[in-house]
Amino acid sequence: MKLKLLLFTLLCFVCISAGAYSFDIPNYTVETRFKANDISASIMFSHQTSSNFYMLQYNIEQEGNPRLRPHHWNGGPSCDAEIELNQFFDDIDLTQWHVTKITVTNGNHYKVYLDDVQIYESDEVGGETLAFGSIGTRAAWSGDIGESADFDYFKITNDDTQEIIYENNFNDPSKAFQNGTVSDGVYHAVGSKDNEKRGLPVDPILSAVKDMHYVVEADITLLENCASIIFGRTDNDTYYMWQLGQSGDDAFIRYHLANGNESWKAVGDGKAFPDFNAADLIGTKHRIKIEVLGNVVYTYIDDKLQDVFPQNDMTDLALLNNGEIGLRVDGKDFSQRAYIDNIKLTQYYEDGCQNVLVDDDFENVYGMGEYTKYFYIDPANAGYAEVIDDGTGNNVLYLNGTSGSETAFTRIVETYKFDYSENGDNYTGAIEDIRAVVDRHLSADYWNTICLPFDMDKALIEHVFGKGTLVTELSSVEDETMMFTNSDMIKAGVPYLIKPARNIHNGFVVPNVSATAETPLKSEFGEYAFVGVYDPVTLQTDGSQRTINKNLALDIPTADNSLLKGLRAYFQVPADKDVKLNINGVTTDITSVNAGETDSENVYNLSGVRIKNKDLTKGIYIINGKKIIKK
């Protein structure tokens, strides 16, 4: 059976992010130890793109007059100042080792220190941002002489948290910056006439992109020329693509980034694999693995590392985080054919946990052949793609981009998944064997409410939210206290309190589940209930419907703060009662009335009525967020 396909791309979301990554580090310090050998030593910082960055040039070109020459690049270079260093130091010699620091504040101002002496400061120049970016070196030339400098280490520190974002002491030669060499723990940056050399990190700046770690892998048999793996896909026109195949006698990788309107951007020239040639690659099955680790992409063939691609363009790095994957063959100019099998996508977390989001061996085919375990192949497309027996009794996905088929312009095939969003419009019908992509934020610092339309057992809970995740359910009500006890699972439609082992900032993915609860449920004990919701709901403000806050107290909504987002739960209680929560034997102290109020002069009774007169009669009141008994 042949299924027509104009451009075959398999798509699926990882739970890294629903949008581009953002780098919110407004206050940071770049530090390095350097010496200038010839002409100057130059340090790049706030590197956004190859045409947008700042640079400090410590210049020794004029004998007896060492200078700092700050630059900014905005399409091209501009020198912003000429700072003579003799005004700060007596007989300073830049050919000896010195430490310079660049402190950026509020993402729009920077100061420069040399050996702890401030020598320069500036706001943003020429519209060029000082936002957090990569670092590096630059070695060009002056006349016939190339610039040359040595660097002992580089370090970037987040000044708000004091966390070291990046550090490299060059003790490992494999971590030399691009276009330079390392010996005896020192990085050498050397330029020559008409040959500018820029050195950027090749190792991950993980602390800045600590949740950007995922792997896409597949068994690929290249039958003719090449095939491509897509990752970091945002939409039909925005994704990374590594093309693997032959170039003459070499086995080759070519890097691409499609970034809007189907315009291809070559993010690198590509290169030959060190351990495989064309004869090794064509016609033989290999396990291809692409690992995205921070800002670096590693490519493996049969577990042998073949390529390291550092992404130091911050704009393009933001797109790398999305994590959708796919496959592509294009027969417009020449034939591209391949077998694909055992495609897998795995998300990794800082705590050592991992989440397998896609794992398809193409053994299960549904409908008229357009569905596999995870993927949908639209039979309305032109071209050819089908699940076939490879001759050994094993099913594979056959991609056939025959020459002249012009398969280069449409991406249609999508994974079989369902999206659930805290903002509503959720499909709540019963459906089996889905991959659920859930747009719901959860904090590891406090208890959250949650209500999902599918079951999750203990293993799956830990798989998605991390080992040590706590889940509790309403088990009874004693006097005016709602008692919550541990649960080993999440049942479809039932509301729970959850405290995940890790923060869930950008949603999560739950593989291989069945949505069985078409409507959310409530756990009910007389007048008290814990009520789940799938879609946003407006709560009553009379005290009968309440929400939990970070301090485990219950809030009574105000008219301006009564919307509860979906995939959550609220508390249905008697409006005139001082309701408490007990979670695993620990009882909260108070009920916090009127969510969103912060005025320290506000006083409320237990029905949520604001009392302006502080000459109170006997009773229980909420004053400054605390329960007060007036006798």
DAZI-V264749 format. One record per backbone hydrogen bond with DSSP energy under -1.0 kcal/mol. CO is the residue of the C=O (numbers start at 1). NH is the residue of the N-H. Records with the same first field share a line. If there is no record, write none. Layout:
BEGIN
CO: NH + NH
END
This chain:
BEGIN
3: 385
12: 325
23: 25
26: 107
27: 159
28: 104
29: 157
30: 102
31: 155
32: 100
33: 152
34: 98
35: 150
38: 40 + 148
39: 60
41: 58
42: 138
43: 56
44: 136
45: 54
47: 134
48: 314
49: 52
51: 75
52: 48 + 49
53: 73
54: 45
55: 71
56: 43
57: 69
58: 41
59: 67
62: 65
66: 85
67: 59
68: 83
70: 80
71: 55
72: 78
73: 53
76: 74
78: 72
83: 68
85: 88 + 89
93: 96
94: 36
98: 34
99: 115
100: 32
101: 113
102: 30
103: 111
104: 28
105: 108 + 109
107: 130
108: 124
109: 105
110: 122
111: 103
112: 119 + 120
113: 101
114: 117
117: 114
120: 112
122: 110
125: 128
134: 47
136: 44
137: 199
139: 197
140: 147
142: 145
145: 142
147: 191
148: 37 + 38
149: 189
150: 35
151: 187
153: 33
154: 168
155: 31
156: 165 + 166
157: 29
158: 162
163: 158
166: 156
168: 154
172: 175
173: 176
177: 180
181: 188
183: 186
186: 183
187: 151
188: 181
189: 149
192: 195
195: 192
197: 139
199: 137
200: 178
204: 206
205: 208
209: 212
211: 213
212: 294
213: 348
214: 292
215: 346
216: 290
217: 344
218: 288
219: 341
220: 286
221: 339
222: 283
224: 226 + 337
225: 246
227: 244
228: 328
229: 242
230: 326
231: 240
235: 238
237: 260
238: 234
239: 258
240: 231
241: 256
242: 229
243: 254
244: 227
245: 252
247: 250
249: 278
250: 247
251: 273
252: 245
253: 271
254: 243
256: 241
257: 265
258: 239
260: 263
263: 259
265: 257
271: 253
277: 281
278: 282
281: 284
286: 220
287: 302
288: 218
289: 300
290: 216
291: 298
292: 214
293: 296
295: 311
296: 293
297: 309
298: 291
299: 306 + 307
300: 289
301: 304
304: 301
307: 299
309: 297
313: 317
314: 318
316: 320
318: 21
319: 322
324: 233
326: 230
328: 228
331: 404
336: 401
337: 223 + 224
338: 399
339: 221
340: 397
341: 219
343: 360
344: 217
345: 357 + 358
346: 215
347: 355
349: 352
353: 349
355: 347
358: 345
360: 343
366: 369 + 371
370: 377
371: 366
374: 416
375: 372
378: 381
384: 400
385: 3
386: 398
388: 396
394: 390
396: 388
397: 340
398: 386
399: 338
400: 402
401: 336
402: 405
414: 376
415: 417
418: 437
420: 439
421: 424
422: 566
431: 515
434: 513
435: 418
436: 510
437: 420
438: 440 + 508
439: 422
442: 504
448: 498
450: 496
452: 493
453: 516 + 517
456: 490
457: 461
458: 462
459: 463
460: 464
461: 465
462: 466
466: 469
470: 499
471: 487
472: 497
473: 485
476: 483
478: 481
480: 580
481: 478
482: 582
483: 475 + 476
484: 584
485: 473
490: 456
491: 494
493: 521
496: 450
497: 472
498: 448
499: 470
504: 442
508: 438
510: 436
513: 434
515: 431
521: 532
523: 530
525: 528
528: 525
529: 572
530: 523
531: 570
533: 568
537: 564
544: 573
546: 571
547: 555
549: 552
553: 549
555: 547
556: 595
558: 561
562: 539
564: 537
568: 533
570: 531
571: 546
572: 529
574: 577
577: 579
580: 482
581: 588
582: 484
583: 586
586: 583
594: 597
599: 602
602: 624
603: 611
604: 622
605: 608
609: 605
614: 616
619: 630
621: 628
622: 604
623: 626
626: 623
628: 621
630: 619
END
